[in-house]
Each structure stands twice: as C-alpha cells, then as structure tokens.
Amino acid sequence: MQNNFGFVRVAAAVPMMRVADCTFNVTEVKKQIAEAIAEDVEVICFPELTTTGYTCEDLFFAQQLQQNSLAALEEICACTRGKSIIVLVGAPLKVDNNLFNCAFVMTDGEVVGVVPKVNLPNTNEFYEKRWFTSGRATMQHGASGLSPRIPTIELWCGDVPFGPDLLFVTRNYCFGIEICEDLWSPLPPSTQLAIQGAEIIFNLSSSNCVTGKNEFRRQMITQQSARVHCGYVYTSSGVGESSSDVVFSGSTFVAENGDLLSEGERFLRESSMIIQEIDVERLRTDRQRNTNFTKDQHGQYRKINVAPIERESGYSEPTHRVFRQTPFLPTKQNEDSYCSDVLSVQTSGLAHRWEHTKAETLVVGVSGGLDSTLALLVAVQTADLLGYRREQILGVTMPGFGTTDRTYQNAVALMEQLGVSIHEISIKEMATLHLQDIHHDMDVHDVTYENAQARIRTLVLMDLANQYNGLVVGTGDMSELALGWATYCGDQMSMYGINAGIPKTLVKYMVRYCAENLYSDEIRRILLDVVDTPVSPELLPADEKGEISQFTEEKVGPYELHDFFLYYFLRFGFNSEKIAFMAALAFEDRYTEEQISHWQKVFMHRFFTQQFKRACLPDGPKVVGVSLSPRGDWRMPSDVREF
C-alpha cells in the first residue's frame, strides 16, 4: 500500500435535516457517506443528535422517536458494511432509564463504541439537563481513579463499549470524541483524551448562531488544537433545526495544532461537507518534544481497536491540503504584524547587545546585497530606537574582484540616504598581496581565491571595530548557515549575527516590505533594486559587460526550495521522502520531481557536512520559531554522517 506519510483524510458534514424526521435525516446522512467514500475520506463526522435533530425538546421522551432513532442508526450502520470509512453519528440513547446524548462510532456494519456527552448546558437557551443525563454518571471512582460503571451496552449488533473514556485506535492513528458543550467547559474532555493518546478530536455539535459567536468558536477550536497538539474536526447543526428561539448555521472547521486548515460556509440550505487531511506525524513531532505531554493517572482510558476495510486503490494523495511554497513567510492577512515582530526582535536584540557592550559604534559590511541591506536597516532602526546618532553606524563597503557597479552603487547610495558613516576600503590590493604571499596563481579562481577575499573583509571589519570601539554586526542568514554557504572565519564570524535567525526567503521579503511600507522615494528605489539583484557572493570577476558572473542559486540551488526543506526538516524532523512528496505538491507549477530530488540531495549533503561552521556561531537572536544556534534549537555533532 502507498505510504500516506501520516495524512488522515477527514470530513465534517452538515446534512439537511428535519426535526424529529428520522427517515428523512437518515437518507441525507447516507448520501453524504456515499459522497465521502467516493472522496476516499477515512472518517466522517456528523452533528450532534444527527438522527433526530437537536431541537426536539420534550419529544426526546417519546418512545416512538427513540425507536425511530435506533432504526435510523441501524440503517446508517448497515450502509457502512464493506466500506472503507469510519462514521461518527449523533443520537439519543436510553440506558438504564437514563437518556444520554451520544456519539456512535461505526465502521464495516458494526458499532464499535458509543460516547455519551459529559457537559450538559443548562443556561440561557440551553436546558439539556431536562432530558439528558451526563456521561459522567456512567463512571465511578475506584482505587485507581475513574472506571466505567456501565462498560458496555447492548445494541442490535451485540455488546458495545460505552462511556466517555473511550479512545479509538486504528492502524495509523488514534482519535477521541467530545460533544458540543464539552469543548466550552473549563476542563474539556479533549485535553485528557489527547494526553491519553488521541491525535484527532472529533466534535459533534449543535451550537447555535448569535452575533460574534462563530469567531469565538473558531478561536476556541484552533487554540484547543494547539494546546494539546491535536487535529480537531468540528461540525454543528444546520438551518434545518427549529428556529423557534434560535438559529443554527452549520459551522464546520478542521484545525491542526493551532492552524485552521478549513472552514465551511455557513447558512447553506442544502447538505454540505468540508474535506481535509490532518498530518498526524506533524502532531507526533510536537508531542515528542513537549516533555509535559505525558500520561497521568486520571482514570484508565479504554482503547478500542477500529479496523475499517482497507481501500483497494490504496491511499489518495492529500489533494485538499495546501502546502505553502514559503512556510517562513507571513500570509497577507498577518503581514504587518509578522514583519513588525521580525524587526522588533532584531532591533531589540541588537539594542540590548549594543548597550551591554558599551560599544560606541556598530560596524556593518555593506555589499549591496540582500543580507547586508537588511542588517543595515536593522542597525539604523536600532540607533533610532536608542536615540543614538546614525553616524555611529560605520557602513563599510569593500569592493573586490567580483564587485559590480550595480551592487557598489546601491551600497553607497543606501548608506548616503540613511545617513550613516561611510567607509570605502578596497580589498583588491590586500587580496592580491595575500594570494601572492601564499603562492596562489591569480588566474586560478578556486575556493582559496574566493575565501581569501571573504576572510580579508572580516579582518577589515574586526580591526575597524577595534579602532572605533565598535561591534561587528553579522549579515549572514539562516539559509546560508544551513547550507554552509559561508566562509569559515570569514563571513561566518561576527560579534552579533543579526540575520542568523532569518532564512533567505524572509530576508528578501523583509527588504521588500521595508521598501514598500517604511521608506519612500530614493531609498525605496534602492531597496527594490537590491531585491531584484541576483543573489551572489561576488567573489569571481564580473563578466565582459561588468555584470555578475557568479550566481549562488545556480551553484547550491533555489533558496525557496532550500527554505522549504529546511523548515520541514528542522521544525518537524520529517524524512526526505515525505519532504520531497510535499515539495512536489507545493511546487508542481515550478519544479519537476527530478529537480526537487536533485536539490534536496544537495541540501541534505551540505547540511550535514557543514555543521562545524554552525557549531561556533556568534550570538544572534532567534526570530522565526526555529534556529540553527548550537546553544538553542539545533545541536548536532560536526562529524555525524548524512542519513
């Protein structure tokens, strides 16, 4: 069977329904089950009290409605026989003269478990305690904590596990159930269910709609999914419910670890469904790293094995899941707050270091490229923040063998416009003398030729810092550190690495953001031209037209791909096969699978062989949630082999 890489396809369904009309309701449910099966859905979740509707009120006591509901459940269950799907349906159930609001878990023609609602709302428009008994009554306290008082119930298909302490375990994942108000309670059952092993929580709900409630509901779902590192699937009753006193809108959500993956349209006057894939491997990574995520002794939860029929066609690709090409970048909705945070983290860190060291100046090597441009902008904002003169920033441009007129002019013009002190020191003569001293042929443009220039530039910056009681601000970014695209004891070294926590795609984004939002006129023009300049270390001589001849991305590969690889490897520890699979979906309009595979091999090889450069990084702030600092997120032996 094809590897599904931990993705579980789920559906949150809202069937059209009629209050107390079980025959009509079961027909709509069966239609949606058939639709979900055609879409290779693994689990479909229906709203609370699916068979009857939520607003039956005292009709719940009617024996005929209870019997009709049971018949509807049996019919729904029968339609799952031989099908590769798990169905979660809500219905009332009488047990020992108590009526419970329950979720039924069905697959392959069997009911594998029934979960009663624990928290019953009984305020304002809600009065469930008039009809239902809390699932808490099915449990009892014993020497080892809570245990089931009613472990099983008898249904048409035999004895079935019953209680709020059920966990449902399939071959690939574990899920738990809570019902509507359970989520709104001070101690949601999903918290303990997740701690005990549930990776996905399904919520069968009938939450009505009032102004502002849906936004609050959305926040609760995403926050709960983040708090317990779970997938959360939520569905609630639609407009078919009684409108005597309240209105129901049919809200549906799928969230994962704080991210809202899908949200359905509300107030539809026909059956609707959202389908999404939840990545349980991603959830397991965060649970593994969270040392507080351990089981406690709060009762003994029962694990129910669920074995749906396997699909003959294998697993379908996660076509509903969107993989962003640029996971380090903000969305348009949160661009301003995200970019403001990036600059605030950088300037705050640099300001504290500047004050602490009592340095009189900041020394920044300015090449006209992206990294040094962002570092210079941060240095200027830091000076402004502290009330220092911008002249206390020493911008140093150091033309070398490969410096082009475009980058040189941009570097000088930007420093002039920002009002910093400008130092121009050509390294051509120093590099020539040095290469002659070590008997290196000037016509051999190898790694020695390139690195000599990088180390001489660092030497100049360090000596200027000594001369002017300064602090050398490092410009190299996190992507270069991941690839080892930095000269050891050259641009790899500084006194404070202000960009070390920012990947290349974000560096470019931030320079453009600053141009379009913080500056105008000539500074904006310069910054946008820097953004449009090809990435290059400019260590090899320019071409016959005086233009850049050395293109970084031709050598090491596209930074947008490398940042994608870096994010999923560093943040989640995914294996190469899964990352390549996700990249192929994300970049299907940009790169072939062969190109992705090639550059991924380059990334992994360079990442493992260049750890020695990261092992002795200078201090620098963590910015985007992951870091390559040997004192922070990433600690790895320098001599480990690639795997």
Disulfide bonds with the S-S distance in Angstrom:
none
